Amino acid sequence: MLRATAEVIAPAAAARVPVTPVAAAANNNMRTSLKVVGLFGLLIVVALFGFWYYLTTMTPGSGSSAATSQAVTYSTLNTPYAALLKENSDFANADAYFNAGNYTSAIQGYRSSLALAKDDVQLAQIQYQIAIATERSGDVEGSIPLFQAIAQNTKFYPIIRAFAVQALGLMLVDGAKVNVRSDIFSNEPYATFLRQRNGDESQATADIFDYAASIYPLAVPLLVSANADLLRARAASSTSAASTANLIAEVKDKVSKADADTLRASKNENEKGIVPLELQLRAKVEGGLARIGGVPAADADAAFKLAINTDSALGPGRDGYDRYNYASYLLSFNGQRNADIHTLLAPFYTDQAYKTSPAVSFFTAEEKNVFGYKVVLQKLAVADPSFKTYLISLGWNNADFK
């Protein structure tokens, strides 16, 4: 994967469509973003196949990070979203339209509610809702300047500004069309990111997530950034011991900050739905650290198991990507943990609940190597022959394994 103030759309329980309409047209746009996929790994797959990853709303934190004004004091119990629902009838009506999928009426209602906003905090919240509703309506390009304006307005509270930047980053790893990508990178500071990276959109996208985390240390951009750091290091031809040590220290610092934000989110009723996603991303980072000696293998195992347990509690088959991520990591043990790989993958071909797992769409698409992970699935098929049989049942051929 947030309610109007940092809440996340939970998997099936939320019964809502993904925030970005890009996912609906993903198959037409997959090829355009392979360069970005290479840097961010499975993150884009989670987005494209409608896992529970999209953010819809947000709320300021509690304690010292809570937003306040002369008119209203906000907290985890009285978020800007909650306050607006209680005090602003136009906002409440607009939100009802939003939840019903009537985004045109929602946008009109949110705009009307601006006149009743009591402070910059509520103005920011309403404008964020307008941006989200615009994106959901299918006007992704129209939402870009709205998110960018929120991010640039230093009168707005940091969390909502960070979420606005994060929304732009998620568009880029969500198979964005060429015109969407060009619109994002046409304005500052995004144009500078692209220029400094010599036109490399994947690197510039990583910079966007770093920018989001610099405004407020949200867990998702921190963990996406940490994963990108590790993937870049793995792609390097050689690294010194000193550079590896620095990398480990930097990634651990990001993980520590992400853990603090995950704890904050877990205490917020509007926001705790994002925690499973954060744990999934954290496990991937811990696996990357373990591969370069940054943490013991036992720490990575614990992180992956926590992600699996957290997602499985949300419903049957919801831990599909967690199982794939964990099994992929275990390939680095060169056959020594093939039994564990089998245990992780077996539910896909023995449990009917996993037929609807979002990971199945990914497995099916990779027969064409859409995201560049076919080789990983081929290796998993070697480690677990029953998984090979399962892939063939999804449309793979014996020739795919030669």
Rosetta blueprint (number, residue, H / E / L):
1 M L
2 L L
3 R L
4 A L
5 T L
6 A L
7 E L
8 V E
9 I L
10 A L
11 P H
12 A H
13 A H
14 A H
15 A L
16 R L
17 V L
18 P L
19 V L
20 T L
21 P H
22 V H
23 A H
24 A H
25 A H
26 A H
27 N H
28 N H
29 N H
30 M H
31 R H
32 T H
33 S H
34 L H
35 K H
36 V H
37 V H
38 G H
39 L H
40 F H
41 G L
42 L L
43 L H
44 I H
45 V H
46 V H
47 A H
48 L H
49 F L
50 G L
51 F L
52 W L
53 Y L
54 Y L
55 L E
56 T L
57 T L
58 M L
59 T L
60 P L
61 G L
62 S L
63 G H
64 S H
65 S H
66 A L
67 A L
68 T E
69 S L
70 Q L
71 A L
72 V L
73 T E
74 Y L
75 S L
76 T L
77 L L
78 N L
79 T L
80 P H
81 Y H
82 A H
83 A H
84 L H
85 L H
86 K H
87 E H
88 N L
89 S H
90 D H
91 F H
92 A H
93 N H
94 A H
95 D H
96 A H
97 Y H
98 F H
99 N H
100 A L
101 G L
102 N L
103 Y H
104 T H
105 S H
106 A H
107 I H
108 Q H
109 G H
110 Y H
111 R H
112 S H
113 S H
114 L H
115 A H
116 L H
117 A L
118 K L
119 D L
120 D H
121 V H
122 Q H
123 L H
124 A H
125 Q H
126 I H
127 Q H
128 Y H
129 Q H
130 I H
131 A H
132 I H
133 A H
134 T H
135 E H
136 R H
137 S L
138 G L
139 D L
140 V H
141 E H
142 G H
143 S H
144 I H
145 P H
146 L H
147 F H
148 Q H
149 A H
150 I H
151 A H
152 Q H
153 N L
154 T L
155 K L
156 F L
157 Y L
158 P H
159 I H
160 I H
161 R H
162 A H
163 F H
164 A H
165 V H
166 Q H
167 A H
168 L H
169 G H
170 L H
171 M H
172 L H
173 V L
174 D L
175 G L
176 A L
177 K L
178 V H
179 N H
180 V H
181 R H
182 S H
183 D H
184 I H
185 F H
186 S L
187 N L
188 E L
189 P L
190 Y H
191 A H
192 T H
193 F H
194 L H
195 R H
196 Q H
197 R L
198 N L
199 G L
200 D L
201 E H
202 S H
203 Q H
204 A H
205 T H
206 A H
207 D H
208 I H
209 F H
210 D H
211 Y H
212 A H
213 A H
214 S H
215 I H
216 Y L
217 P L
218 L L
219 A H
220 V H
221 P H
222 L H
223 L H
224 V H
225 S H
226 A H
227 N H
228 A H
229 D H
230 L H
231 L H
232 R H
233 A H
234 R H
235 A H
236 A L
237 S L
238 S L
239 T L
240 S L
241 A H
242 A H
243 S H
244 T H
245 A H
246 N H
247 L H
248 I H
249 A H
250 E H
251 V H
252 K H
253 D H
254 K H
255 V H
256 S H
257 K H
258 A H
259 D H
260 A H
261 D H
262 T H
263 L H
264 R H
265 A H
266 S H
267 K L
268 N L
269 E L
270 N L
271 E L
272 K H
273 G H
274 I H
275 V H
276 P H
277 L H
278 E H
279 L H
280 Q H
281 L H
282 R H
283 A H
284 K H
285 V H
286 E H
287 G H
288 G H
289 L H
290 A H
291 R H
292 I L
293 G L
294 G L
295 V L
296 P L
297 A H
298 A H
299 D H
300 A H
301 D H
302 A H
303 A H
304 F H
305 K H
306 L H
307 A H
308 I H
309 N H
310 T H
311 D H
312 S H
313 A L
314 L L
315 G L
316 P L
317 G L
318 R L
319 D L
320 G H
321 Y H
322 D H
323 R H
324 Y H
325 N H
326 Y H
327 A H
328 S H
329 Y H
330 L H
331 L H
332 S H
333 F H
334 N L
335 G L
336 Q L
337 R L
338 N H
339 A H
340 D H
341 I H
342 H H
343 T H
344 L H
345 L H
346 A H
347 P H
348 F H
349 Y H
350 T H
351 D L
352 Q H
353 A H
354 Y H
355 K H
356 T H
357 S L
358 P H
359 A H
360 V H
361 S H
362 F H
363 F H
364 T H
365 A H
366 E H
367 E H
368 K H
369 N L
370 V L
371 F L
372 G L
373 Y L
374 K H
375 V H
376 V H
377 L H
378 Q H
379 K H
380 L H
381 A H
382 V H
383 A H
384 D L
385 P H
386 S H
387 F H
388 K H
389 T H
390 Y H
391 L H
392 I H
393 S H
394 L L
395 G L
396 W L
397 N L
398 N H
399 A H
400 D H
401 F H
402 K L
